[in-house]
Amino acid sequence: MNFPTDVRYTKDHEWIRLDGTVATIGITDFAQHELGDIVYVDINTIGQNLKAESLFGTVEAVKTVSDLYLPVEGTVTEANPLLEKQPELVNTDPYGDGWMIKLTIADPASVSALMDSAAYAALVG
C-alpha cells in the first residue's frame, strides 16, 4: 500500500495535498483498492462552497458506488477532466493523475488537523 508523506488523510479515505490555498483532493490507494475497478467519477459541485465532511461527488466501481467527502471547508474550483474518459486513473495513479478535485480552502491551517501518513497507515492496518 502506498502512503505518500506529502498529503494528509481522512478517516473516509480521501487525501489532500495543499499548495498555498489551493488543495488537490482524491481517494487513497487503500480506498481504490477496496472499491476495485473504477468505472465512473461524478463531481457535480464545481463552484460550490462546502463545509468539511460535505459530499462533493461519487465514485462508481464495478460492484458499488461510494460517496466522496471534503476533508476541509472550501470552494470546489475544478474537477479532473481526465477522469471523464479515463476513470481508471483513480486505480492506477490515485495520488497523481487520478486526483478528483481542486479546492480553494477557507483555512489552510485546517489541513494540519488531518492524519499524516503514519496515522493513516495505522488506521487501515
N, C-alpha and C positions, 0 to 999 in steps of 0.2 A: 504494500500500500504506500502511496506517495503522500507525504505531509509537508509541503513547502513551508519554509520558515518566514517567507516574506508576505504571508497572508494571515488573517485572523479567521476564526471559525465560529459557527453557531451550533447549538445542540440540534438544530434542524438540518444540519449538514450542508449549509451554504458557506462559502468562503467570500472574503472581501479583501481587496488589495487597494490601498489608499495612495493617491498621488495628489497631494495638496488637499483640495476639497472635492476632487473627483474620485469616486470609488468604482472599481470594476468588481462585479459580483457574478458568481456561478455556483455550481454544486460541486461537492468534493469528489475525489476519486472513490472514496468509500461509497458515497451515495450513488454514483453512476454504476458502480459495480453491483450494488444491491438491486438497483432498478433493472439492469440488463440493457438490452439494445434500445437506445433512444430513437424514436421514430418521428417525434414532433415536439416542438417547443412553442408555447403560446404565451406571448407577452402582450398584454393589452393595456398597459398602464403608462405609456410614454406621455410625459408632460404632467403627470400627476405627482403631487406632494403627498407622500405616505409616511405614516408613523412606523417605528421599528416594529417588527413582527407582523406587519401587514402583508397580505397576499399580493404578490406582484405578477404572478403568472402561474403556468402549469407546465409540467414536462410529462410527455406521454412515452411510455415504453411499450414493448410488445404486449405485456400482460397487465399493465397498471397505469394509472395516472396519478401524479404526485403534485401537490401544491408547492409553490416556491414562496418563501417568506423573506422580507427585507431584514438584514441584520441591524440596520440603524435607520433613523429618520432621514428623509431627503426627497429630492425630486428626480424621478426617472427621466433621463435625457436621451437614452439610446438603447435600442435592442440590437444584439449582434446580428447583422444582416446575413452572415454566412450560414446561420442555423436554419434559415428558411429552406435552403436546398440541401444542406449537409448537417442535419441534426445529430448525426453520428459523431461529430466533432466533440460533443459532450463526453462521449465514451473514450475517444482516442486521445484527447488533449484537454481534459477538464479545467486545467489552470492556465491554458494558453488560448488557442483558437476556439475553444469550446466555452468561453465566457458567455454570460447571458445578457447582462445589462450594465449600463453606466449610470451612475447616480451622483448628483451634486448633493453632498451631505450637509445637513444643518449644523452639526457639531463634530468636527474631526476628532476631538478627544473621545467621543463615544466609542470609537473603534477600539481603543485600548482596553475597554472593559470586556471585549470578546476573548475567546480562548486563543492561546498561542498553539503552535503545532504540537508541543509536548502534551498539553492538556487535552487537545482533541484526540491525539493518538491514544491517550489513556481512556478517553470516553468510549472510543469504538473498539478498544481492546486489541 
